Amino acid sequence: MSEKKPTTEELAQRIDQLLIVLKEISEDLTDISKHLKTEGPLTPTTTPAPSAPTPTAAPVRTVADIKTVFPQELESMLFFEDTGKYIVIKPRQYLGSENFAKIASLVRGEGGEYISAGKESHFRVPKETG
C-alpha cells in the first residue's frame, strides 16, 4: 500500500499550527526571562532537613480528570487514552489552527506537551501532578 502524500494546503496548515505553538512557546519564554530578570539572582537558603521525611504519593490523574479541562466542543474532537505514565490525547479529525492552539494551550496548562511525530503526533499529559 502506498501512503497518501499530503497536499500543499495540508502542509501549509500544519506549518501554521506549528507556528502558533512556537509563537506561544516564545511568548512563554519571554515572560519567564522577564520574571527571572526582575527577581534578581537566586540566593540559596539553608533550612534544616526534616528528621524523618514522610513519603507522599503525587496525586494521579485519570482520563476523566483530563477530559474535564476541555470544553465539550473540543473534547468531542479528541480521543483520550491512558498509557500508564501519561494520558495521550489524539485528534479524531482535522483540528484546524484555532482549535489546535486552544488544545495546545489547555494541555500546557496541565503540564503537558505536544509530541510531533508525523501521523503519530499527539498531546500528552503526565498522570502524576507535582
N, C-alpha and C positions, 0 to 999 in steps of 0.2 A: 504494500500500500504506500502510496506517496502522500506526503504531508502537504496540506494546502499552504501555499506561501501567502503571507499577509500582504494585503494591498497597501499601496502608498498611503491611502487615507487611514487605514488601521495603524500603520506605523507612526503616522503623524499624531494620531490620537494618543498612542502610548507615550510618545515623546512629550506631548502636552501634559499628560498625567505625571510623568516623572519630573517635569519642570515645576509643576505645582508642589510636589513633595520636596524637591530640592530647595525651592523658594522658602517653604515653611521651615525646613531644617536650617537654612541660612539665617532666617529671622530668629529662630530659637538660639542659635549660636551667638548671634549679635547681642541678644538680650542677656545671655549668660556672661558674655565677655564684659558688657557694661556693668553688670551686677558685681562681677569679680573686681573690676577696677574701682568701683565705689566703695567696696568693702575693705580694700587695702590688703596687705599681706596677712596671711593666716599665722596666728601665733599659737604654738602648741601649748595646751594647758595640761597640767598633771593632776589627775584625780586618783584617789586611792581605788585600787581594784577591789571589787567585791570579794569577800572571803570565799563564798561558795556560789558561783553563778548558777542560776536556775535555768535549765534549758526550756525554751519556749518554742513551740512549733509555729511557723508562719501560717497565717490563715490561707487556706487553699480555696481557690475559686472554681466554680463549675461552669459548664456551658450556659446554664440558666442564668447565672450571675452575670456573665459577659453579655448575654442577649439583652439584658435589661438596660444596658448602656445605649443601645441603638434604638432610634425611633422606628416604629413599625414599618414605614415605607422603605427604610434601609435594611432592616432585619430580613424582610421578605426577599431581598435580592442576594442574601448571603447563606452559605452553608457553614455550619459550625461543627467542629469535631474535636473531641478530647484525645490528644495523642500522648498522654502521660504527663510530660513536663509542661506542655503548652496547650492552649486552646487555639486551634488553627481555624482561620476564617477564610473561606474561598468564595469568590463570586459565583452566583448561579447564572448570571447573564452579564452582558456588557454593562459596565457601570457608568461610563462617561466621566469626563474630568471633574465635574462638580461633585457627583456622588463619591467618586474615588477620593477626592480631597476631604470630604466630610468624614468618610470612613477612616481614612488615614489619621485624621485629627483625633477622632474618638479612640482609636486603637493606641495612639501615642499617649493619650490622656490616661490610659490604663496601664502604661508601662510597656506597651507592645511595640511592634515594628512591622515594616513591610519587607518581605523577602522576595526579591526579584529573581525568578528562576524560569523565565520563559513561560511555557504552558503550565508549569507547576508553581507559578508565582502565587503568593498568599500573604495574608497578615497572620501574625501570631502574637498571643498574649500569654505571658507566663502565668501558670496557675497559682504559684506562691506569690504572696504580696510581701513587701518589706524585705 
